[in-house]
Amino acid sequence: MFLDFYASDLQSTYAVWPVPLLLLGWLVLTGGRAATTADARFVRAYTLFFAVETVLDPLVSGPLARWIGIAGSAPGTMLIVFFVLLGDFRVLLLLQRLARPGLTRERLLAESAAWTLVVPLVALTVEQLLGALAGELPENMIWLLYELSFCALALYLRQRALPAWVGPDRAARLAYLRSVASYVALYYGLWATADILIMALDLDVGWALRVVPNQLYYAFYLPFVYFRFFASGDQEATSSPAQASR
């Protein structure tokens, strides 16, 4: 019952569109909150770009992929993987840009891309080891390993990397970035919990639970990032020399 609903275009595409579309329309029509610093302008541009990406992701990898006949094929799978990695890249880009404002644009993009590759490499390695030890694994084991790995990465960033990057004198900025990392750990943890219910216990309710992190990932991530930033009162009125040169 819940599997049929979860697999439907209503749940996977159209139900996640209203919030990012409303946010996008509001930003385009009104300009959003006043962005008077480099960090605030980055958050606004980031939100605009990824609001468009958030709308395109479920459309291109779902109904459009079926329409052009690549759903379920190798190109269709590559398209899904591309959007998964892009969705993780958006998180790592935000965290690094706001935690490490001295990075040049080139280094920021390169390091965010490198961090994005950590989780798939870990998940693939663990899957190979488990397969060698236990034999054939469930078909979707790679996704469960991916979810657990990114949840662990988000918690590591929250507890260790972000404090080191931000430093001791920007408490409000650290609190904001930690809240973003916690948000990401939450939706990855919920995805993993749902997949354990599905794979280990064969419970259809796991598909219903999966709807919640889908909404957190697609619909509510950008509003959380955007409004939480401006509510934090930490726009960092000055930019670093590296930022000013860009």
C-alpha positions, -999 to 999 in steps of 0.1 A, spaced: 0 0 0 26 26 11 50 14 -16 26 23 -44 21 58 -30 58 63 -24 66 52 -60 40 75 -75 48 108 -92 25 125 -68 48 117 -38 81 117 -56 78 148 -77 47 170 -74 44 169 -36 79 183 -31 75 212 -56 52 237 -38 76 248 -11 107 254 -32 85 270 -60 70 294 -34 104 303 -21 118 308 -56 89 330 -66 92 351 -34 129 356 -39 125 365 -76 96 389 -70 107 406 -38 144 400 -36 140 383 -2 157 395 30 181 424 26 215 410 17 241 436 27 272 414 31 291 390 10 278 360 31 242 371 28 245 376 -9 260 342 -12 231 326 8 206 344 -15 223 333 -47 228 298 -33 191 295 -24 180 308 -59 202 283 -77 194 253 -57 157 261 -56 157 256 -94 178 224 -90 154 211 -64 125 214 -88 144 199 -117 158 169 -98 127 149 -92 113 159 -126 144 150 -147 152 118 -128 115 107 -127 88 115 -152 112 130 -178 136 100 -176 106 77 -183 94 99 -211 127 97 -230 130 60 -222 161 59 -200 144 51 -166 159 18 -152 188 19 -177 224 27 -170 220 63 -182 190 66 -160 209 53 -130 238 77 -138 213 106 -138 200 96 -104 235 93 -90 244 127 -104 215 144 -86 223 125 -54 258 138 -55 247 173 -64 223 173 -34 252 164 -11 275 189 -28 250 217 -20 254 209 17 291 208 17 294 239 -4 273 259 21 291 246 51 326 253 37 318 287 22 303 300 54 328 283 78 359 291 57 354 325 40 391 328 32 389 301 6 392 311 -31 363 301 -53 384 275 -70 395 259 -38 360 261 -23 345 242 -53 374 217 -54 373 209 -17 335 207 -16 336 182 -46 363 162 -28 342 160 4 312 149 -18 331 119 -30 340 106 5 306 90 12 301 71 -21 337 58 -18 331 46 17 297 31 9 311 12 -21 341 0 -1 319 -13 27 295 -29 3 324 -48 -13 337 -60 21 303 -71 33 297 -89 0 330 -107 3 322 -117 39 285 -124 37 278 -132 1 250 -117 -19 235 -86 -3 200 -70 -7 197 -50 -39 193 -17 -21 221 -22 5 243 4 -12 217 31 -5 214 21 31 252 22 35 252 56 17 226 70 41 244 58 72 277 71 59 264 106 51 246 107 85 280 99 101 298 125 80 272 152 89 277 144 126 315 145 122 313 179 105 290 191 133 312 180 162 347 182 148 353 199 114 330 229 117 344 241 151 379 238 137 370 256 105 349 284 121 373 291 151 365 303 186 353 338 179 322 332 157 298 315 180 266 326 161 281 313 128 291 280 144 256 275 159 240 282 125 263 258 106 258 231 133 221 234 129 224 228 92 246 197 98 220 184 123 192 190 98 211 169 72 219 142 97 182 140 105 170 134 70 197 109 63 191 91 96 153 89 88 161 75 53 183 49 69 157 40 96 131 36 69 153 14 48 161 -8 78 124 -13 84 119 -22 47 150 -44 42 154 -61 75 118 -63 88 99 -62 55 76 -35 69 56 -16 43 53 13 68 90 20 60 79 35 27 55 58 45 84 69 68 105 76 37 81 104 27 93 125 57 130 127 48 120 133 12 101 164 22 130 175 45 155 170 16 136 185 -13 110 208 1 122 223 34 161 222 32 164 255 14 138 274 35 156 261 66 190 272 53 178 306 41 156 318 69 177 303 97 207 322 83 190 356 84 174 348 118 208 340 133 218 377 132 252 367 119 257 381 84 294 390 90 294 425 79 329 423 65 344 400 40 379 386 39 405 399 14 402 366 -5 365 372 -10 369 408 -19 392 398 -47 367 375 -63 
